[in-house]
Amino acid sequence: MAVGQNQKNRKNDPMLTKTGKTRLGPLNPAQLTKLMESSTKPKEKSKILRALNKIQVVPA
């Protein structure tokens, strides 16, 4: 569940998981690079970088 809410009054957000973390899959490369620049945690940066590499490899 999202932080500070209970399941009964939680609104569904397609960009968030059940625990409140952001989903990286539907973002385009421009959005991911912007998110990479604003991110401060190394763990988040590695997830974003992995998602960027996945997007760039698939279409080729």
C-alpha positions in Angstrom: 0.0 0.0 0.0 1.0 3.6 -0.5 2.6 5.3 2.5 0.1 6.8 5.0 -3.0 5.3 3.4 -5.1 2.2 3.9 -6.4 0.0 1.2 -9.9 1.2 1.5 -9.3 4.8 0.5 -6.3 4.3 -1.7 -6.8 5.6 -5.3 -5.4 3.5 -8.1 -2.5 5.1 -9.8 -1.1 3.2 -12.9 2.3 4.8 -12.4 2.7 3.4 -8.9 3.0 -0.1 -7.5 1.0 -1.4 -4.6 3.8 -0.3 -2.2 4.0 3.2 -3.6 7.1 2.8 -5.8 7.2 4.3 -9.3 6.8 2.1 -12.4 9.6 2.7 -15.0 8.2 0.5 -17.8 5.8 2.9 -19.5 8.2 5.9 -19.5 10.0 7.0 -22.6 13.8 7.6 -22.8 13.4 11.4 -22.4 11.4 10.9 -19.2 13.8 8.3 -17.9 16.8 10.6 -18.4 15.0 13.5 -16.6 14.3 11.1 -13.7 17.9 9.9 -13.7 19.1 13.5 -13.3 16.7 14.3 -10.5 17.4 11.0 -8.6 19.8 11.0 -5.7 19.8 7.4 -4.5 22.3 5.0 -6.2 19.7 2.1 -6.1 17.1 4.2 -7.9 19.7 5.4 -10.5 20.7 1.8 -11.2 17.1 0.8 -11.8 16.5 3.8 -14.1 19.7 3.0 -16.0 18.7 -0.6 -16.4 15.3 0.5 -17.8 17.0 2.9 -20.2 19.2 0.1 -21.5 16.2 -2.2 -21.9 14.3 0.4 -24.0 17.2 1.1 -26.3 18.1 -2.6 -26.9 14.5 -3.8 -27.7 13.7 -1.7 -30.8 17.0 -2.5 -32.5 
